[in-house]
Amino acid sequence: MTKLTLIPSQRYFGGLLGVKESVIASNAWLHATYVLPARVLAAAGVLFANDFLAAGLILPDVPVQEKVFIAKLCRVVGLETTFEAI
């Protein structure tokens, strides 16, 4: 399993790439003020899935109505989705 961590681009820039983890400066925090954070997290996962050669996403537990939306998003791009409590 590879982990993607997004950090605020207002304080950092660039990224740190490891074998099983990447830390990327992102403006996702800004988007999460307008769009539900679970959707922003899923979108970032979809964007980086190819870089990680991922077959699916494991996301923290989100509201039921968001699970349906996120599962559809992932299915469209051929990714499996798993939701789990942190």
C-alpha positions as a printed NumPy array, in Angstrom:
array([[  0.   ,   0.   ,   0.   ],
       [  1.257,   3.48 ,  -0.905],
       [  0.229,   6.557,   1.075],
       [ -0.451,  10.017,  -0.344],
       [ -0.273,  12.936,   2.077],
       [ -1.375,  16.397,   0.98 ],
       [  0.067,  19.393,   2.79 ],
       [ -1.05 ,  23.042,   2.405],
       [  0.522,  24.85 ,  -0.545],
       [  0.137,  28.114,   1.342],
       [  3.122,  27.034,   3.468],
       [  5.004,  24.511,   1.326],
       [  5.798,  23.779,  -2.307],
       [  7.009,  20.758,  -4.205],
       [  6.879,  17.201,  -3.004],
       [  8.759,  14.465,  -1.253],
       [  8.584,  11.127,  -3.032],
       [  9.397,   7.876,  -1.307],
       [  9.108,   4.212,  -2.165],
       [  5.774,   3.741,  -0.408],
       [  4.756,   7.312,   0.391],
       [  4.48 ,  10.731,  -1.224],
       [  4.021,  14.082,   0.482],
       [  2.74 ,  16.68 ,  -1.961],
       [  2.076,  20.396,  -1.475],
       [ -1.438,  21.031,  -2.712],
       [ -4.22 ,  23.576,  -2.747],
       [ -6.702,  20.813,  -1.869],
       [ -7.249,  22.523,   1.495],
       [ -8.694,  25.519,  -0.385],
       [-11.018,  23.382,  -2.493],
       [-12.198,  21.593,   0.658],
       [-13.639,  24.885,   1.897],
       [-16.04 ,  24.885,  -1.103],
       [-16.483,  21.186,  -1.874],
       [-16.962,  18.367,   0.622],
       [-13.504,  17.281,   1.873],
       [-14.195,  13.611,   1.091],
       [-14.71 ,  14.5  ,  -2.576],
       [-11.489,  16.52 ,  -2.66 ],
       [ -9.573,  13.633,  -1.092],
       [-11.028,  11.165,  -3.579],
       [-10.225,  13.456,  -6.514],
       [ -6.6  ,  13.741,  -5.382],
       [ -6.427,   9.964,  -5.064],
       [ -7.753,   9.528,  -8.594],
       [ -5.254,  12.063,  -9.947],
       [ -2.286,  10.296,  -8.335],
       [ -3.488,   6.705,  -8.824],
       [ -1.627,   6.284, -12.104],
       [  1.634,   7.564, -10.584],
       [  1.309,   4.972,  -7.811],
       [  0.2  ,   2.209, -10.212],
       [ -2.826,   1.877,  -7.934],
       [ -5.729,  -0.458,  -8.619],
       [ -7.885,   1.239,  -6.007],
       [ -8.219,   3.814,  -3.244],
       [ -8.567,   3.291,   0.478],
       [-10.315,   6.299,   1.978],
       [-11.271,   7.206,   5.53 ],
       [-14.877,   6.64 ,   6.487],
       [-17.14 ,   9.242,   4.88 ],
       [-20.894,   9.926,   4.94 ],
       [-23.023,   7.335,   3.118],
       [-24.17 ,   9.723,   0.392],
       [-20.534,  10.553,  -0.372],
       [-19.563,   6.878,  -0.579],
       [-21.95 ,   6.433,  -3.495],
       [-20.574,   9.479,  -5.357],
       [-16.93 ,   8.522,  -4.723],
       [-17.497,   4.885,  -5.694],
       [-19.022,   6.036,  -9.013],
       [-16.108,   8.407,  -9.642],
       [-13.579,   5.653,  -9.039],
       [-15.49 ,   3.111, -11.109],
       [-15.453,   5.472, -14.11 ],
       [-11.655,   5.506, -14.086],
       [-11.323,   1.798, -13.272],
       [-10.393,   2.027,  -9.606],
       [-11.768,   0.008,  -6.729],
       [-12.796,   1.87 ,  -3.589],
       [-12.562,   0.852,   0.057],
       [-13.78 ,   2.941,   2.986],
       [-12.424,   2.371,   6.448],
       [-12.488,   4.074,   9.803],
       [ -9.292,   5.79 ,  10.9  ]])
